[in-house]
């Protein structure tokens, strides 16, 4: 198997679509992360009892964020995807955030996308149309998750599909 971080993201600006690799399925307490050196996924963290990933979590291949890792994406889909699934997604926006660890602060945004195909989310085209309570819960999940590991995650805003695309273009390698 080739290095999954180097696959083409196949960004389609007109359709607001790209590819994502799922690391952690919705409902999992295990936070998995991909390691290009071994080409395997390993358990990085275990969430506390009662806490699990609200949606599938992964990365956009052939990108690099400010933290040195591929750009993160939360994927809304009808059922959890298996680890290492390649998913076509329609970008709906971005949660902009600063993350502080050991006194060092850097941007660590979360892209949001909808799996293609999807029955539950097929009409969702923008973060502005996402239920505000669901968006608030997603933001709170990332705040709480990071706090568990001694990090501060501060939401600084949100943006729509065009901003998400711009972040992918800027982070493409």
C-alpha positions in Angstrom: 0.0 0.0 0.0 1.3 3.5 -0.9 1.4 6.3 1.6 -2.2 7.5 2.0 -1.2 11.1 2.8 0.2 11.4 -0.7 -2.9 10.3 -2.6 -4.4 13.0 -4.8 -7.1 14.9 -3.0 -8.8 15.5 -6.4 -10.2 18.9 -5.4 -13.0 20.0 -7.8 -13.5 23.7 -7.1 -16.6 24.0 -9.1 -18.4 21.1 -7.3 -16.7 21.9 -3.9 -15.7 18.2 -3.8 -12.5 16.3 -2.8 -11.4 13.1 -1.3 -10.9 12.3 2.4 -9.4 9.3 4.3 -11.2 8.3 7.4 -9.1 7.7 10.5 -11.7 7.5 13.2 -15.3 6.3 12.6 -18.3 8.0 14.1 -19.1 6.6 17.6 -15.6 5.5 18.3 -13.8 6.2 21.6 -10.5 5.3 20.0 -8.8 8.2 18.2 -6.8 6.6 15.4 -4.1 8.3 13.4 -2.4 7.3 10.2 1.4 6.8 10.2 3.0 7.1 6.8 6.2 5.3 7.9 4.4 2.1 8.7 1.4 2.7 6.4 -0.8 1.7 9.4 -3.4 3.3 11.6 -2.6 3.2 15.4 -4.6 4.2 18.4 -3.4 7.6 19.5 -5.9 8.3 22.3 -8.8 6.8 24.2 -11.6 9.1 24.9 -13.3 9.0 28.3 -16.4 6.9 28.9 -19.4 8.6 27.6 -17.5 10.5 24.9 -17.1 9.5 21.3 -16.6 11.0 17.9 -19.8 12.6 16.7 -19.0 12.0 13.0 -16.3 10.3 11.0 -13.0 12.1 11.3 -10.1 12.0 8.9 -7.8 14.0 6.7 -7.5 15.4 3.2 -4.6 13.7 1.4 -1.9 15.7 -0.3 -2.3 18.6 2.1 -0.4 20.0 5.0 -1.8 22.2 7.8 0.0 24.6 10.1 0.4 21.8 12.6 2.5 19.8 10.1 -0.2 17.1 9.6 -2.6 16.7 6.7 -5.7 19.0 7.0 -8.4 17.5 9.3 -12.0 16.9 8.2 -15.1 15.9 9.9 -17.4 14.0 7.5 -21.1 13.8 7.9 -22.5 10.6 6.5 -25.4 8.2 7.0 -23.4 5.4 8.6 -19.9 5.2 10.1 -17.2 4.4 7.5 -14.4 1.9 8.2 -10.9 3.0 9.1 -8.9 3.8 6.0 -12.0 4.4 3.8 -11.5 6.7 0.9 -14.6 9.0 0.8 -15.7 11.5 -1.8 -16.9 14.6 0.1 -18.7 17.8 -0.7 -17.1 20.5 1.3 -19.7 22.6 3.3 -17.3 24.7 5.4 -14.7 25.1 8.0 -14.5 25.6 11.8 -11.5 28.0 12.3 -9.6 27.4 15.4 -6.4 28.1 17.3 -4.9 25.3 19.3 -2.5 25.9 22.2 -0.1 23.3 23.5 2.8 23.8 25.8 2.5 27.6 25.4 2.6 27.5 21.6 -0.4 28.5 19.6 -1.1 27.6 16.0 -4.0 27.4 13.6 -5.7 24.0 13.6 -8.9 24.3 11.6 -11.5 21.5 11.0 -12.9 21.2 7.6 -16.5 19.9 7.3 -17.8 17.8 4.5 -20.7 15.6 3.5 -20.1 12.1 2.1 -21.1 11.5 -1.5 -23.6 9.8 -1.6 -25.7 10.6 1.4 -29.5 10.5 2.0 -29.4 12.2 5.4 -27.2 15.2 4.2 -27.7 15.2 0.4 -29.2 18.7 0.5 -26.6 20.3 2.9 -24.4 22.6 0.9 -23.1 25.0 3.4 -22.2 25.2 7.1 -24.7 28.1 7.3 -27.4 25.5 6.7 -26.2 23.1 9.4 -28.4 23.0 12.5 -26.8 25.6 14.9 -27.2 23.2 17.8 -25.3 20.5 15.9 -22.5 22.9 15.0 -22.3 24.1 18.6 -22.0 20.5 19.8 -19.2 19.7 17.2 -17.3 22.8 18.4 -17.7 21.7 22.0 -16.5 18.2 21.2 -13.2 19.5 19.8 -12.8 21.9 22.8 -13.4 19.0 25.3 -11.4 16.5 23.3 -8.3 18.8 23.3 -8.7 19.7 26.9 -8.4 15.9 27.8 -4.9 16.0 26.4 -3.7 19.3 27.8 -4.4 21.4 24.8 -6.7 24.5 24.4 -8.9 24.6 21.3 -10.4 28.0 20.7 -12.9 28.4 18.0 -12.2 31.7 16.1 -15.0 31.5 13.5 -16.6 29.5 10.7 -16.5 29.8 7.0 -18.4 28.3 4.0 -17.3 26.0 1.2 -15.3 28.7 -0.6 -13.1 29.3 2.5 -12.7 25.5 2.9 -11.5 25.2 -0.7 -9.1 28.1 -0.2 -7.6 26.3 2.9 -7.1 23.1 0.8 -5.5 25.0 -2.0 -3.2 26.8 0.4 -2.3 23.6 2.1 -1.8 21.5 -1.0 1.6 19.8 -1.5 
